[in-house]
């Protein structure tokens, strides 16, 4: 069996420390990517909300136009039967 010396333990600990530092760096990079994705999802959510608001506004406008057209349709037949000067 090999003799375990302080130098060997020290070298192993240095290697473990370097590996942990690499893991921490990778974790920071992943955390930054997740935050970037979260920001992108927020932007997409805001865009969808904006589109929904615009569509709702257009729907209300179309409803008002249809209502006016229906009123006009009721008035047009009556105008045909009224005496013309």
C-alpha positions as CSV (number, residue, x, y, z in Angstrom):
1,X,0.0,0.0,0.0
2,X,1.3,3.5,-0.9
3,X,2.3,5.8,1.9
4,X,-0.1,8.6,2.3
5,X,1.9,11.7,2.9
6,X,0.9,15.3,3.6
7,X,2.0,16.3,0.1
8,X,-0.3,13.8,-1.5
9,X,-3.3,14.9,0.6
10,X,-2.4,18.5,-0.1
11,X,-2.3,17.9,-3.9
12,X,-5.7,16.0,-3.7
13,X,-7.2,18.9,-1.8
14,X,-5.9,21.4,-4.3
15,X,-7.5,19.3,-7.1
16,X,-10.8,19.1,-5.2
17,X,-10.7,22.9,-4.6
18,X,-10.1,23.5,-8.4
19,X,-13.0,21.2,-9.3
20,X,-15.3,23.0,-6.9
21,X,-14.2,26.4,-8.3
22,X,-15.1,25.1,-11.8
23,X,-18.5,23.9,-10.5
24,X,-19.2,27.3,-9.0
25,X,-18.3,29.0,-12.2
26,X,-20.6,26.7,-14.2
27,X,-23.3,27.3,-11.6
28,X,-23.0,31.1,-12.1
29,X,-23.2,30.7,-15.9
30,X,-26.3,28.6,-15.6
31,X,-27.8,31.0,-13.2
32,X,-27.1,33.9,-15.6
33,X,-28.7,31.9,-18.5
34,X,-31.8,31.1,-16.4
35,X,-32.2,34.8,-15.5
36,X,-31.8,35.7,-19.2
37,X,-34.5,33.2,-20.1
38,X,-36.7,34.5,-17.3
39,X,-36.3,38.0,-18.8
40,X,-37.2,36.7,-22.3
41,X,-40.3,35.0,-20.9
42,X,-41.4,38.3,-19.2
43,X,-40.9,40.2,-22.5
44,X,-43.0,37.5,-24.3
45,X,-45.7,37.7,-21.6
46,X,-45.8,41.5,-22.0
47,X,-46.1,41.2,-25.8
48,X,-48.9,38.7,-25.5
49,X,-50.7,41.0,-23.1
50,X,-50.3,43.9,-25.4
51,X,-51.6,41.9,-28.3
52,X,-54.6,40.7,-26.2
53,X,-55.3,44.4,-25.3
54,X,-55.1,45.4,-28.9
55,X,-57.4,42.6,-30.0
56,X,-59.9,43.4,-27.3
57,X,-59.9,47.1,-28.4
58,X,-60.4,46.1,-32.0
59,X,-63.2,43.7,-31.0
60,X,-65.0,46.5,-29.2
61,X,-64.6,48.8,-32.2
62,X,-65.9,46.2,-34.5
63,X,-68.9,45.6,-32.2
64,X,-69.7,49.3,-32.3
65,X,-69.4,49.4,-36.1
66,X,-71.7,46.3,-36.4
67,X,-74.2,47.9,-34.1
68,X,-74.2,51.1,-36.2
69,X,-74.6,49.1,-39.4
70,X,-77.5,47.2,-37.9
71,X,-79.2,50.5,-37.0
72,X,-78.5,51.7,-40.6
73,X,-80.0,48.6,-42.1
74,X,-83.2,49.2,-40.1
75,X,-83.3,52.8,-41.4
76,X,-82.6,52.1,-45.0
77,X,-85.8,50.1,-45.8
78,X,-87.9,52.8,-44.1
79,X,-86.2,55.4,-46.3
80,X,-87.3,53.6,-49.4
81,X,-90.9,53.8,-48.4
82,X,-90.9,57.4,-47.3
83,X,-92.2,59.9,-49.9
84,X,-89.5,61.4,-52.0
85,X,-89.7,65.2,-52.7
